Amino acid sequence: MIDEVKSGETQLLDVRTLEEWQEGHAEHAVHIPIDELLNGDTGSLDLGKKIYIYCRSGSRASVATRYLQERGFQAESIGGLRNWLHEGGTLAKS
């Protein structure tokens, strides 16, 4: 997963709030808060690429995953930001 995201083969989506994003986020992540996503804002997400989704604990990521899957996206929840870091992912440098 990490290498796929780094290479651009897949996408990484952070659905946390702006405040959470500013506290620290995964390197290579795109930020679309869950409320905006559920209002139809899919930003720069590419329908042709798989999307890994995270939030703080995993619950918002699960909601976002279902929402995007219903709209034809290949989406998978990876849980919380902690999971990204546990798998070897890094935080973006400020």
N, C-alpha and C positions, 0 to 999 in steps of 0.2 A: 504494500500500500504506500509506504513512504516514498519509495523510488518512483512509483507511478505518478504520484503527486508532484514530486520534484521535477520529473521529466516533462510534465504537462500532459501526460497520457490521460490522467484523470484530474478531477477538480476537487478542491477541499472547501467546504462551506461552513462558516461560523454563523450560527443563528442567534447568538447572544445579543444582549443590549449593547448600545454604543459604549456605555460606561464599562461593561465587562470587557469589550474589545480593547478599549484604551488601557485597561489594566494589564493586558498582555494577550497575544493571540498567536496561533500557529503560523509559522513561516509558510508562505505560498497560499494562505487562506484568502477567500473572498468573503466579505462581510455583508450579509443581508439579515437584519434582525427578523426574528420569527413573525412579528406583527406585520412587517412590510411584506414578507414572503407570502403570508396567508391572505394579504390584500392584492396578490397578483404580481408583485414585483419580483421577477426572476433575474433582474439585473443582467449581468454578462454571462450567465450560466449557458453552457453549450449543450443543447439537447443530444448531441452525438457523443458526448463523453460521460462516463460514469462520474457520479458525485458522491464523495464521502462527506458526511455531515456530523458536526459536533456542536455541543453547547457546554454547559457547566457540568451537568450530571447525566445527561442522556435523554431526559424526558422531552425536551423541546426538539431535540434532534430526531426522535422517533416520530413526532407529529410532522415535522418538516419532511421526513422521508416518505411517509404515507402521502402527504400532499403532493409532493413532486412525482411520485410513482403514478398517482392517479392522473397526472398530466403528461405522462409519457417519458419522463426522465428515468434514467437508470440511477437510482439513489440508494444509499446504504448508510445507516447510522453507525458511527463508530463510538457513540456514547459521549463522554465528556472530554474536555481538553486534556485531562489527565491521561486518558487512553492514548491519545496522539503522542504525548510525551513518553509514556511507558513503552510504546512501540518503537521509539527511537527518533520521533519527530522533534523538531526544535521550535523555539519561539522566534518570532520575527524580532529583528533588532530595531530598537527605537530610533 
